[in-house]
Structures are given as C-alpha cells and as structure tokens.
Amino acid sequence: ANLTKGVVEEKHFTGIFAEAAGESYDELVESMCPPSDGGQTGLRRFFEGRELLRAFEEGDSFVSVDGDAKAPNGTVRLLATCEMEKRDGDVFGLFLINDISGLYDPHSLARKYAEYDPLTRLFSRHAADTYGKEYLAMHPDEDAAMILIEVDHFKDFNDRYGHHIGDLVLKAIARELDASFGPDAIIGRNGGQEFLVFLKGMDPEAAEESIKRFSDAEHTIEHDGMTYSYGFSIGYCLYPSQGILYHDLARKADKAKYNVKLGGGNACCKFESEMMELNNF
C-alpha cells in the first residue's frame, strides 16, 4: 500500500480475508478489522495509516503485532508485519498477515515447540516477545525494563573449543539468567548467542542494580577439569521513561548493546538518545 496516498497497490488474500475489498487503504482496513469488533482492537490500531507513517518518521521501518480476529468458524490469532520504505517521496508498506492460531492452542505441539528454545529451555524469541507485549498491554502503568544480552566473541569461542563447549556455555547462561533475574522475569533466547530479559514491575533503580550486578559477576563454567570464562555486551532500556512501545524498547536496547560492543564488550549500558545514530544493521 502507498501509505502516504492511502492507496492499495496490490493484494493477494486467501483464507478469512479472501473477500476483503477496496482500493482505498482505509476501506480495506475497515473490511478486515471493523472497529465494532472489540477483539480486533490491537490489529485495528496496528493498521492505522497515520500511526504507521509516524512510526516510519521516527525511524521504525519494520513493525509487527499479533492479535485476535473474527473468522467464520470463530476467532483466529493473526501475526501481522509491515515493512516500510520511501520511494519518490511516498512511504510504501508491504504487509504480511499470517494465521498463527496453532501456536496458541494449548493442545498444539506447534505451540510447545514454538514457545521454548530446545537447547536452553528458555522462551523462544516469538514467545518472549508475545508475553512482553501482553504484559505492557495489561500493565501500562507499571515500570519495566528491556535487556538484550549478547555473548562476546562467541564465534571465536566455538571455533577454539568446539560447539559442544559452546552449547554448555549457552545452557549455563540460561541458568545464570534465571538465577539472577528471578521467576517473574520474561527470559528468552533470541537466537545464536543473544538473549532477552524483560523485567516486569521493577522500579528503574532496582532494575539497573540487578543488570549491573549480573554484568559485573564472574561468568565461568568448568568441564573435564577445564575452566571456561565468557563475558557479555548488555544494553537496556527503561519503560516508560525511554519508550512505551515494545518494539521501540527492543530497538533502543539493541542500540545500547551495540554501543557496548563498539567499546570492546564485557560491560552494560543504558540507552541514550544519541545512540540512535549508531548503524548496527
């Protein structure tokens, strides 16, 4: 869609949106997510053209949301993403909308395998993001903190000691994170050597103290008489003082983490506005 002009350029719909019509972007959104359907509030808000343009102007070229939508056979869970770019002065959005209902069926094996990382038994990235977004939606007035943690020089570590030792390190990190941030935190493995911790209902001073304590601790494992040491690049962002949208908190924590990596790693850093200029992509 051309979001600037509010025009649908192309659409390929099947399933519950097969009959969705309208060359006008607003008309298409209206047919997919009527405002009278309270269960689609989150999706409706996501598709607001003005909000998408505002997010793009603030530097977000990719946004996503998941929420419920009404279907002929009941309610389905959808994951919607939008990737935006500017061409000839206009902002265009490419939308992908997927039915992920199977991930939310408590009897579904898909949900079991999607929610947990098989190596560390932490939440998968999708599950951690989902629960973090749900927490913010349900507790908008509570303090929180988004933390991104990356193992320093992990590729070199794997190359030197082997992937078996690397896997042992990742499992040990999962135990450390659980012990350091407690059962109330949302802890996930984003993939590879990166982890996510979302601290719920913790005031900024306590959150920063716990992050620094974890960063300053000695991180080692012992295996077959050998001791292996490792460190982390840690970036974090505070809710609501530094951001109120989940994806914005994650982006800012990532900028802070990258700032630590530029300084050599093995430290933690709080997001500051000037870090938005860092190009870590």
Salt bridges, closest charged atoms under 4 A:
GLU10 OE2 - HIS12 NE2 2.95
GLU30 OE1 - ARG44 NH2 3.30
GLU48 OE2 - ARG44 NE 3.85
GLU48 OE1 - ARG50 NH2 3.60
GLU51 OE1 - ARG54 NH2 3.02
GLU57 OE2 - LYS86 NZ 3.83
GLU58 OE2 - ARG54 NH1 3.03
ASP60 OD2 - HIS247 NE2 3.03
ASP60 OD1 - ARG251 NE 2.61
ASP66 OD1 - ARG77 NH2 2.88
ASP68 OD1 - ARG77 NH1 3.27
GLU85 OE2 - ARG87 NH1 2.63
ASP90 OD2 - LYS5 NZ 2.31
GLU115 OE2 - ARG111 NE 3.22
ASP117 OD1 - ARG189 NH1 3.25
ASP129 OD2 - ARG125 NE 3.89
GLU134 OE2 - ARG77 NH2 3.49
GLU150 OE1 - LYS257 NZ 2.86
GLU150 OE2 - LYS261 NZ 3.09
ASP159 OD2 - LYS155 NZ 2.99
GLU176 OE1 - HIS219 ND1 2.53
GLU194 OE1 - LYS257 NZ 2.16
GLU208 OE2 - LYS270 NZ 3.99
GLU209 OE2 - ARG213 NH1 3.44
ASP216 OD2 - LYS212 NZ 2.68
ASP224 OD2 - HIS223 NE2 3.32
ASP248 OD1 - ARG251 NH2 2.81
ASP248 OD2 - LYS252 NZ 3.09
ASP254 OD1 - LYS257 NZ 3.26
